[in-house]
Amino acid sequence: MLTEEQKGSLLRTMEAYTRAFDHAARWGFEHQKCGKLELQYAIYYEMRRAVPELGAGLIQSAKDTACEALRQCKMRTVPRRKPRSAVRFPWKEAKVYFGSGTISIYSVDGRIHAPVVLYEHLKKYAEWRCKLSVLIWDRIGRQFYISVVVENKTPIEPVKGNVLGIDRGLNNVAVCSNNMFFDSSRINATRGRYAKNKQELQAKGTRSAIRRLRKQSGRERRFMTCENHRISKIIANTEFAVFALEDLAGINKCRWLDRRTKGKLRSWAYHQLENFLRYKAEGLGKAVVHVDPTCTSQWCSRCGWIDKKSRKGSIFHCVRCGFQLNADLNASRIIARLGMSEASRLPIYQPHAAGDEGDVSGVRSKCLSLAASLRSPRVVDTPSLNREQGSLRAGQGCDSSLEDPPDQQKIFNIRPY
């Protein structure tokens, strides 16, 4: 537990961190520069003089955070933050000792040592290295929470098993090559209702309408997160060992799309679904691979003929062999075949950017949240969501033996009351 004196020290540290952030953000906006190295050479010693009570590690962290905020707003305005916003601690400034269940964290009044709540499933990270920490102040509950990123170097091992192709879209959230469909009608109806309410509240423009808009945006975001968790859990728990997905990076920047379609793509949470599936698959010893999305919707899964005339709405009818199938299901089978090619390649061992120089082993990282307060936290294990509803259709899948290194990124959330 933290004493009131220790809480006061951490709050003063947060306020000093905010002053350093404001100093860097203001200088970067005035000079229209957001490079971390540029600000390091230009204002490091100036920031040390402006905030003398803050250590060098947090000065650099505040400067880096300001650079990221300037880059995010494209330097159109000066980034602002509340005095007691979250603080990013380097690994030297905040360490969690899983063996003893204590934390050592830097403050403007010196090091603070306090116990944290640790559960049995967290003790397996005792040998993992603490890489980064983020301290968060709960103003209502008057307690601190810290999110810790830990990493461990493990050898990359190949995964053997069958490939499941997954086609993501707007009409169907996901269609799998084993004839498993996840319809998006419920999601689109909910998002349409939120869009209508948003339009009406924006037309009013009153202060109460703005407050309602903020609450509504949070509800819509949580709804989509829950749906993506549910879908990714069902897919990850299938008997397949490798999941093939299209590489959809930059899909909303296509110049030939109309304005309405671009708006739908911007609000499409396809990347979140991929991230959820990736860490859930790794937790089960499975892997996720990317394939080239070119012509997957025009490619016949029976004869291999590619023709854009074969795709007509939601139906795929091959102009060469006459094969007819649901267009999304046909695309998922093509993705599965491309995934077999990607997964059959030998793993290439390369040094990880977060690892030691010259180290050829993979680096596994996890994000944990620990509570350092009087109240006991409640564990919310993200992979164990109980909502497992979906539209399923039985059928045959695409199977193949293959080898592939599992992805090395995982995220687990432990959220207190």
C-alpha positions as CSV (number, residue, x, y, z in Angstrom):
1,M,0.0,0.0,0.0
2,L,1.1,3.6,-0.6
3,T,1.2,6.1,2.2
4,E,-0.3,9.6,1.8
5,E,3.3,11.0,1.7
6,Q,4.3,8.6,-1.1
7,K,1.2,9.5,-3.0
8,G,2.0,13.2,-2.7
9,S,5.5,12.5,-4.0
10,L,4.2,10.7,-7.1
11,L,1.6,13.4,-7.7
12,R,4.3,16.1,-7.6
13,T,6.4,13.9,-10.0
14,M,3.4,13.9,-12.4
15,E,3.1,17.7,-12.2
16,A,6.8,18.2,-12.9
17,Y,6.6,15.8,-15.8
18,T,3.7,17.8,-17.3
19,R,5.7,21.0,-17.0
20,A,8.6,19.4,-18.9
21,F,6.1,18.1,-21.5
22,D,4.6,21.6,-22.0
23,H,8.1,23.1,-22.3
24,A,9.1,20.7,-25.1
25,A,5.7,20.8,-26.9
26,R,5.7,24.6,-26.9
27,W,9.3,24.8,-28.3
28,G,8.6,22.2,-30.9
29,F,5.4,24.0,-32.1
30,E,7.2,27.4,-32.3
31,H,10.1,25.9,-34.3
32,Q,7.9,23.4,-36.2
33,K,10.1,20.5,-35.2
34,C,9.1,17.1,-33.8
35,G,12.2,15.0,-34.1
36,K,13.3,13.4,-30.9
37,L,17.0,13.8,-31.7
38,E,16.5,17.5,-32.8
39,L,14.8,18.4,-29.5
40,Q,17.4,16.4,-27.6
41,Y,20.2,18.6,-28.9
42,A,18.2,21.8,-28.8
43,I,16.4,22.0,-25.4
44,Y,17.7,19.1,-23.2
45,Y,19.7,21.3,-20.9
46,E,17.1,24.0,-21.1
47,M,14.5,21.5,-19.8
48,R,16.8,20.5,-17.0
49,R,17.0,24.1,-15.9
50,A,13.3,24.7,-16.3
51,V,12.3,21.6,-14.2
52,P,15.3,21.0,-11.9
53,E,13.5,18.5,-9.6
54,L,13.0,16.0,-12.5
55,G,15.6,13.5,-13.3
56,A,17.3,13.0,-16.6
57,G,15.3,9.8,-17.4
58,L,11.9,11.5,-17.0
59,I,13.1,14.6,-18.8
60,Q,13.9,12.5,-21.9
61,S,10.6,10.6,-21.5
62,A,8.7,13.9,-21.4
63,K,10.5,15.2,-24.4
64,D,9.8,12.0,-26.4
65,T,6.1,12.1,-25.4
66,A,5.9,15.7,-26.6
67,C,7.5,14.8,-29.9
68,E,4.9,12.0,-30.4
69,A,2.0,14.4,-29.5
70,L,3.4,17.0,-32.0
71,R,3.6,14.4,-34.7
72,Q,0.1,13.2,-34.0
73,C,-1.5,16.6,-34.3
74,K,0.9,17.4,-37.3
75,M,2.2,20.4,-35.4
76,R,-1.0,22.4,-36.1
77,T,-1.4,23.3,-32.5
78,V,0.4,23.1,-29.1
79,P,-0.4,19.7,-27.5
80,R,-1.9,20.0,-24.0
81,R,-2.2,17.6,-21.2
82,K,-3.6,17.6,-17.7
83,P,-1.2,18.2,-14.7
84,R,-1.7,14.7,-13.4
85,S,-1.8,12.7,-16.6
86,A,0.0,9.4,-17.0
87,V,3.8,9.3,-16.8
88,R,6.0,7.0,-18.9
89,F,8.9,5.6,-16.9
90,P,12.0,4.1,-18.5
91,W,13.0,0.7,-17.2
92,K,15.6,2.1,-14.8
93,E,13.1,4.5,-13.2
94,A,10.4,1.9,-12.3
95,K,11.0,-1.7,-11.6
96,V,8.6,-4.4,-10.5
97,Y,10.0,-7.4,-8.6
98,F,7.7,-10.3,-9.2
99,G,9.5,-12.5,-6.7
100,S,8.9,-10.2,-3.7
101,G,5.8,-8.5,-5.0
102,T,7.2,-5.0,-4.6
103,I,7.9,-2.0,-6.9
104,S,10.7,0.5,-6.9
105,I,9.7,3.8,-8.6
106,Y,11.4,7.2,-9.0
107,S,9.8,10.3,-7.6
108,V,11.0,13.9,-7.1
109,D,11.5,13.1,-3.4
110,G,13.6,10.0,-4.0
111,R,12.9,6.3,-4.6
112,I,9.6,4.8,-3.4
113,H,9.4,1.1,-2.5
114,A,5.8,-0.2,-2.2
115,P,4.1,-3.6,-2.5
116,V,1.9,-4.5,-5.4
117,V,-0.9,-7.0,-5.9
118,L,0.4,-10.1,-7.7
119,Y,-1.5,-13.2,-8.6
120,E,-0.2,-16.6,-9.2
121,H,-0.3,-16.4,-13.0
122,L,1.9,-13.3,-12.9
123,K,4.8,-15.1,-11.0
124,K,5.8,-16.9,-14.2
125,Y,7.2,-13.5,-15.4
126,A,9.7,-13.4,-12.5
127,E,12.6,-13.9,-14.9
128,W,11.3,-11.5,-17.5
129,R,13.0,-8.1,-17.9
130,C,11.0,-4.9,-17.1
131,K,11.2,-2.7,-20.2
132,L,8.8,0.1,-19.7
133,S,6.2,1.4,-17.2
134,V,3.3,3.8,-17.3
135,L,2.0,5.3,-14.0
136,I,-1.7,6.2,-13.9
137,W,-3.5,8.2,-11.2
138,D,-7.2,7.4,-10.5
139,R,-8.6,10.7,-9.3
140,I,-11.9,9.2,-8.2
141,G,-10.5,6.2,-6.3
142,R,-7.4,8.1,-5.2
143,Q,-5.0,5.3,-6.0
144,F,-2.2,4.6,-8.5
145,Y,-2.0,1.9,-11.2
146,I,1.1,1.0,-13.2
147,S,1.2,-0.8,-16.5
148,V,4.4,-2.7,-17.0
149,V,5.8,-4.0,-20.3
150,V,8.1,-7.0,-19.8
151,E,10.1,-8.9,-22.3
152,N,11.9,-12.3,-22.5
153,K,14.2,-13.7,-25.2
154,T,13.0,-17.1,-26.4
155,P,14.1,-19.1,-29.5
156,I,11.7,-18.9,-32.5
157,E,10.2,-22.4,-33.0
158,P,8.3,-23.5,-36.1
159,V,4.6,-24.3,-35.8
160,K,3.1,-27.4,-37.6
161,G,-0.5,-27.6,-38.5
162,N,-3.2,-26.6,-41.0
163,V,-3.9,-23.1,-42.3
164,L,-7.1,-21.2,-41.9
165,G,-7.8,-18.4,-44.4
166,I,-9.7,-15.4,-43.0
167,D,-11.3,-12.8,-45.3
168,R,-12.3,-9.5,-43.4
169,G,-14.8,-7.1,-44.8
170,L,-17.6,-4.6,-44.2
171,N,-20.6,-6.9,-44.9
172,N,-19.1,-9.8,-43.0
173,V,-16.7,-9.1,-40.2
174,A,-14.8,-12.3,-41.0
175,V,-15.3,-15.3,-43.3
176,C,-13.1,-18.3,-42.7
177,S,-12.1,-21.0,-45.2
178,N,-13.8,-23.7,-43.1
179,N,-17.2,-22.1,-44.0
180,M,-17.4,-20.2,-40.7
181,F,-19.2,-16.8,-41.1
182,F,-19.3,-13.8,-38.8
183,D,-22.1,-11.6,-40.0
184,S,-21.8,-7.8,-39.4
185,S,-25.5,-6.9,-39.6
186,R,-25.8,-6.4,-35.9
187,I,-22.6,-4.4,-35.8
188,N,-23.6,-2.2,-38.7
189,A,-27.0,-1.6,-37.1
190,T,-25.4,-0.5,-33.8
191,R,-22.9,1.7,-35.5
192,G,-25.6,3.2,-37.7
193,R,-27.6,4.1,-34.6
194,Y,-24.6,5.7,-33.1
195,A,-23.9,7.7,-36.3
196,K,-27.5,9.0,-36.4
197,N,-27.3,10.1,-32.8
198,K,-23.9,11.7,-33.4
199,Q,-25.3,13.7,-36.3
200,E,-28.2,15.0,-34.3
201,L,-26.0,16.0,-31.3
202,Q,-23.4,17.7,-33.5
203,A,-26.2,19.7,-35.1
204,K,-27.3,21.0,-31.6
205,G,-23.7,22.0,-30.6
206,T,-24.6,22.7,-26.9
207,R,-22.4,21.9,-24.0
208,S,-24.6,19.0,-22.9
209,A,-24.6,17.7,-26.5
210,I,-20.8,17.7,-26.5
211,R,-20.8,15.7,-23.2
212,R,-23.2,13.2,-24.7
213,L,-21.0,12.8,-27.7
214,R,-18.0,12.0,-25.6
215,K,-19.9,9.3,-23.7
216,Q,-21.3,7.9,-26.9
217,S,-17.9,7.6,-28.5
218,G,-16.7,5.6,-25.5
219,R,-19.7,3.2,-25.7
220,E,-19.2,2.6,-29.4
221,R,-15.5,1.9,-29.0
222,R,-16.1,-0.5,-26.2
223,F,-18.8,-2.3,-28.2
224,M,-16.4,-2.8,-31.1
225,T,-13.7,-4.0,-28.8
226,C,-16.0,-6.6,-27.2
227,E,-17.1,-7.9,-30.6
228,N,-13.5,-8.2,-31.9
229,H,-12.6,-10.0,-28.7
230,R,-15.5,-12.4,-29.2
231,I,-14.7,-13.2,-32.8
232,S,-11.0,-13.5,-32.4
233,K,-11.5,-15.9,-29.5
234,I,-13.7,-18.2,-31.5
235,I,-11.3,-18.2,-34.4
236,A,-8.2,-18.8,-32.2
237,N,-9.8,-21.8,-30.5
238,T,-10.3,-23.7,-33.8
239,E,-8.2,-26.7,-34.6
240,F,-6.0,-24.8,-37.1
241,A,-2.4,-23.9,-36.2
242,V,-1.8,-21.0,-38.6
243,F,-4.2,-18.1,-39.5
244,A,-3.7,-16.3,-42.8
245,L,-4.9,-12.7,-43.1
246,E,-4.7,-10.1,-45.9
247,D,-2.2,-7.3,-45.4
248,L,-4.7,-4.4,-45.3
249,A,-2.3,-1.6,-44.4
250,G,-3.2,1.6,-46.1
251,I,-6.5,0.3,-47.5
252,N,-8.4,3.5,-46.7
253,K,-5.9,5.6,-48.8
254,C,-7.0,4.1,-52.2
255,R,-7.7,7.0,-54.5
256,W,-10.4,5.3,-56.6
257,L,-12.7,4.9,-53.6
258,D,-15.6,7.3,-53.1
259,R,-16.0,9.5,-50.0
260,R,-18.7,7.3,-48.4
261,T,-16.6,4.1,-48.7
262,K,-13.5,5.9,-47.3
263,G,-15.6,7.0,-44.3
264,K,-16.7,3.4,-43.7
265,L,-13.1,2.1,-44.0
266,R,-11.8,4.7,-41.5
267,S,-14.2,3.4,-38.9
268,W,-13.5,-0.2,-39.7
269,A,-11.6,-1.9,-36.8
270,Y,-9.9,-4.5,-38.9
271,H,-6.5,-3.9,-37.3
272,Q,-7.8,-4.4,-33.8
273,L,-9.3,-7.7,-34.8
274,E,-5.9,-8.8,-36.2
275,N,-4.1,-7.7,-33.0
276,F,-6.5,-9.6,-30.8
277,L,-6.2,-12.7,-32.9
278,R,-2.4,-12.5,-33.0
279,Y,-1.9,-12.5,-29.2
280,K,-4.6,-15.1,-28.6
281,A,-3.1,-17.4,-31.2
282,E,0.4,-17.0,-29.7
283,G,-1.0,-17.9,-26.3
284,L,-2.2,-21.2,-27.8
285,G,1.1,-21.9,-29.6
286,K,-0.3,-20.8,-33.0
287,A,0.8,-18.2,-35.6
288,V,-0.6,-15.5,-37.8
289,V,0.8,-14.8,-41.3
290,H,0.1,-12.0,-43.8
291,V,-0.6,-12.5,-47.5
292,D,-0.8,-10.2,-50.5
293,P,-4.5,-9.1,-50.9
294,T,-4.1,-8.5,-54.7
295,C,-6.9,-10.1,-56.7
296,T,-8.1,-12.4,-53.8
297,S,-11.7,-11.4,-54.6
298,Q,-11.3,-12.2,-58.4
299,W,-9.4,-15.5,-58.1
300,C,-11.2,-18.8,-58.6
301,S,-10.5,-21.2,-55.7
302,R,-11.2,-24.2,-58.0
303,C,-9.4,-23.5,-61.3
304,G,-7.2,-20.6,-60.3
305,W,-8.5,-18.3,-63.1
306,I,-8.4,-14.5,-62.3
307,D,-11.1,-12.3,-63.8
308,K,-12.8,-9.3,-62.3
309,K,-16.0,-10.3,-64.2
310,S,-16.3,-13.4,-62.0
311,R,-17.2,-11.3,-58.9
312,K,-20.7,-9.9,-58.9
313,G,-21.7,-8.5,-55.5
314,S,-21.7,-11.2,-52.9
315,I,-21.6,-14.1,-55.5
316,F,-18.5,-15.4,-57.2
317,H,-19.2,-17.1,-60.5
318,C,-16.1,-18.2,-62.4
319,V,-16.3,-17.2,-66.1
320,R,-14.0,-20.1,-67.0
321,C,-15.1,-23.2,-65.1
322,G,-18.5,-22.1,-63.9
323,F,-17.7,-22.6,-60.2
324,Q,-20.1,-20.6,-58.0
325,L,-19.7,-19.8,-54.4
326,N,-20.1,-17.0,-51.8
327,A,-17.5,-14.3,-52.8
328,D,-16.1,-13.9,-49.3
329,L,-15.8,-17.6,-48.8
330,N,-14.0,-18.0,-52.1
331,A,-11.6,-15.2,-51.1
332,S,-10.9,-16.9,-47.8
333,R,-10.0,-20.1,-49.5
334,I,-7.6,-18.2,-51.8
335,I,-6.1,-16.6,-48.7
336,A,-5.7,-20.0,-47.1
337,R,-3.7,-21.2,-50.1
338,L,-1.5,-18.1,-50.1
339,G,-1.0,-18.6,-46.4
340,M,0.3,-22.1,-47.0
341,S,3.0,-20.6,-49.2
342,E,3.9,-18.0,-46.7
343,A,3.9,-20.4,-43.8
344,S,6.0,-23.0,-45.5
345,R,9.0,-20.7,-45.8
346,L,11.8,-21.3,-43.3
347,P,12.0,-18.9,-40.4
348,I,14.7,-16.3,-40.7
349,Y,16.4,-15.5,-37.5
350,Q,17.2,-11.8,-37.2
351,P,18.2,-9.6,-34.3
352,H,15.2,-7.9,-32.6
353,A,15.3,-4.1,-32.2
354,A,14.5,-4.4,-28.5
355,G,17.1,-7.2,-27.9
356,D,20.8,-7.1,-27.3
357,E,23.0,-6.3,-30.3
358,G,23.9,-9.4,-32.2
359,D,21.3,-11.6,-30.4
360,V,19.4,-13.8,-32.9
361,S,16.7,-15.0,-30.5
362,G,13.2,-13.6,-30.6
363,V,11.9,-11.2,-28.0
364,R,8.5,-11.8,-26.4
365,S,6.9,-8.8,-24.8
366,K,3.8,-8.6,-22.6
367,C,1.9,-5.6,-21.1
368,L,0.8,-6.1,-17.6
369,S,-1.2,-3.8,-15.3
370,L,-0.5,-3.9,-11.6
371,A,-2.2,-2.1,-8.7
372,A,-0.3,-0.4,-6.0
373,S,-3.1,0.7,-3.7
374,L,-5.2,-0.4,-0.7
375,R,-7.9,-2.0,-2.9
376,S,-7.5,-5.4,-4.3
377,P,-7.9,-5.5,-8.1
378,R,-10.2,-7.7,-10.1
379,V,-8.5,-9.7,-12.9
380,V,-10.2,-9.4,-16.3
381,D,-8.5,-12.0,-18.5
382,T,-9.1,-10.7,-22.0
383,P,-8.9,-14.1,-23.7
384,S,-11.5,-15.6,-21.4
385,L,-14.5,-13.5,-22.6
386,N,-17.6,-15.6,-22.2
387,R,-19.6,-14.2,-25.2
388,E,-19.2,-16.8,-27.9
389,Q,-22.1,-16.1,-30.2
390,G,-21.7,-16.2,-34.0
391,S,-23.2,-17.4,-37.2
392,L,-21.5,-20.7,-38.0
393,R,-21.9,-23.0,-41.0
394,A,-20.5,-26.4,-41.2
395,G,-18.3,-27.3,-44.1
396,Q,-14.9,-28.4,-45.3
397,G,-11.7,-26.4,-44.8
398,C,-8.4,-26.0,-46.4
399,D,-5.7,-28.2,-44.7
400,S,-2.0,-28.4,-45.2
401,S,1.1,-29.3,-43.2
402,L,3.5,-26.5,-42.7
403,E,6.1,-24.8,-40.5
404,D,6.1,-21.2,-39.3
405,P,7.6,-19.3,-36.4
406,P,4.9,-18.1,-34.0
407,D,4.5,-14.4,-33.6
408,Q,6.2,-13.1,-30.5
409,Q,3.9,-10.3,-29.3
410,K,1.3,-10.8,-26.6
411,I,-0.9,-8.5,-24.5
412,F,-2.7,-9.4,-21.4
413,N,-4.9,-6.9,-19.5
414,I,-5.2,-7.0,-15.7
415,R,-7.7,-4.2,-14.8
416,P,-8.6,-3.3,-11.2
417,Y,-12.0,-2.1,-10.0
